[in-house]
């Protein structure tokens, strides 16, 4: 059975509790520590450059009554154009916000200065499906190598008084106060993908390894650069089937069961307090393919997220075209 190509759009809202980010304070007059923070911000961008349902949106508190110290948001999708010409295209938009605390020391006087670092990235990918096996149920197993590329920017926003700025005029402070880093990334992914589409059920199973190297190439302060690697292994499982005999829009109303696990590798391992993140989801799917509309299916999924000393929830919206 030939199933028409589809693309998937993922978005989620995830609240995580019980984490605290270490080393939030640094002496701003120490170039090494500021350089480390620049690398840290680019490292946080690495969580947004790989399509990952378990990291669609992370909101991690600092363990205080202040606003969250870290926010990561990701929107993305991918599609194989056709079985006759199985080129695969994907794209991801990512945003992250990191709010460390810098400590300025002037003699016996110490001030804690809030800094807001924001990153925005766009990632594209192009691949090709190599069919490995088609089973008797009509399911298709493919091997999909993907080349990935990323462009992004990191902006720093330091809100301090003019008098303090006058006393600190180095290049590193220039970066902190309204500075930017522009970042590019190159890498690739290898995915093993099984898909079965039938009247009784749809099954998707994906195993994906991804690696990308991020490097800054221009910025406000020449002395400040950033680099990081994004590397993870992800497993995603989903089953969709009719919910009893219920229909809506003259099509069966379907339930959705899904599970996912992302294992962070290399520099990402332990970076935000855990080595992996798991997701279990339950939802419904509305089929509008009978009508001449751009969106053929819409899914609403509630997810429970958990890991080491971490738990939370998400509400996800997905669409097929």
Buried (B, 14 or more C-beta within 10 A) or exposed (E): EEBEBBBBBBBBBBBBEEBEBEEBEBEBBEEEBBBEBBBBBBBBBBBBBBBBBBBBBBBBBBEEEEEBBBBBBBBBBBBBEEBEEBEBBBBBBBBBBBBBBBBBEEEEEEEEBBBBBBBBBBBBBEBBBEEEEEEEEEBBBBBBBBEBBBBBBBBBBBEBEEEBBEEBEBBBBBBBBEBBBBBBBEBBBBBBBBBBBEEEEBBBBBBBBBBBBBBBEEBBBEBBBBBBBBBBBBBBBBBBBBBEEEEBEEBBBBBBBBBBBBBBBEBBEEBBBBBBBBBBBEBBBBBBBEEEEEEBBBBEBBBEBBBEEBEBBBBBBBBBB
